[in-house]
Amino acid sequence: MSPTLRLALWDHIVRSLNLAAPLKLILLVIANYIEPNGDLSRIPLNLLSRDSNLETSELHLLLLSLEARDLVRKVTVHPEGGGPTVSLYSLSPSLLRTVQKPK
């Protein structure tokens, strides 16, 4: 993602979305991990917890709220060879399209 688009995304999250500060914080953390070429980055819960300084139990509730608003997408990954599933989070395509529209 170009620096201009990333800045537009941050600006949209901070100024245009009518959300509580913890919800905006989660979106900004995820936005920080978008690949430079624009590819979505899928972020695990432990990384979100580390970077936002929020407990995972609190994050679960906040992420459900963001999913319900179609701002975040969750993907569940089943590791090869077994083991527990991992939930990964990314910004929703609709949120990304909002800032990529030509003005």
N, C-alpha and C positions, 0 to 999 in steps of 0.2 A: 504494500500500500504506500502510495507516495506520501511524503511529509504533508503535503497540502490536504490530501484526503484524510489523513490521520488527525490533523488539526481540526478539520471540519467535523469529524466524528466526535472528538473530545468536546468541541464547542457545542455541538448538538446535544450531547449527553448532559453537559453542565447547565446550559442555558435554556434549552427548549423542552426537555423532558421534565414533567411535573412529578418528581419522585422524591422520596425521602433520601437523605444523604447516604445511608448505608447501601441503598439500591444503586445509586449513582456510582459509589465507590466500586462496587462489584463490576459494573459495566466498564468503568475506566481501567480496572485491573485487566479484564479480559481484552479490552482494546489495545492495551500495551503489548500484548503478545501476538497481535496480527502480524503475519509474515510480511516482509517488505514487498513481495510480489503480489500482495493482496489476498493470498490464500488464508482461509480461516485457520486459526489456531484453536485447538481443543485443549482446554485447561483442566487438569484434575482438581478435585476439591482441596487436597492438601496444599497445592500451590496457591489457590485462591485464599485459603485460610492464612497462609504465611504472608502473602503480599497485602492483604486487607486488614490483617491483625484481628480478624473475627473468628470466633469459635465455629467448628464445623456444624454443631447443632444449630447455631444461629444462621449460618450460611444456607443450610437446607431450606429453612423457611423463606429466606429472602430469595433464593433461587427459584423456588416454586412460584413466588409472586412475579418474578421477572419472566418465567416461562408462560404464565397465564396471560401476561401482557404482550406476548410474542416479541420479547426483546432478547431472550436467550434461548438457545437450543441445547438440549441434553442428548448425548449419545452414550449408550452403555456398551462397553467393550468387554468381551469375554476372552481372557488371556489364553494363549495356546498352552496346552499341557495342564489346564485346570487352574485352580486358584480362584480367589474372589473376583467378581466383576468390578470394573472401574467405571465410574461416571465421569464423562468429560463434557465441558461446557464451552460454548462459543456464542458469539453474537449472532442474532438471527439474521437471515438474509434480508428480511424486510427492514430492519434497522440499518443495515449497510446500504441498501438501495436508497433509503431516505437521504443520506449524505452524498450519494454518488449521482443524484439527479442533477442535470445541468440547470443552472439558474438563469 
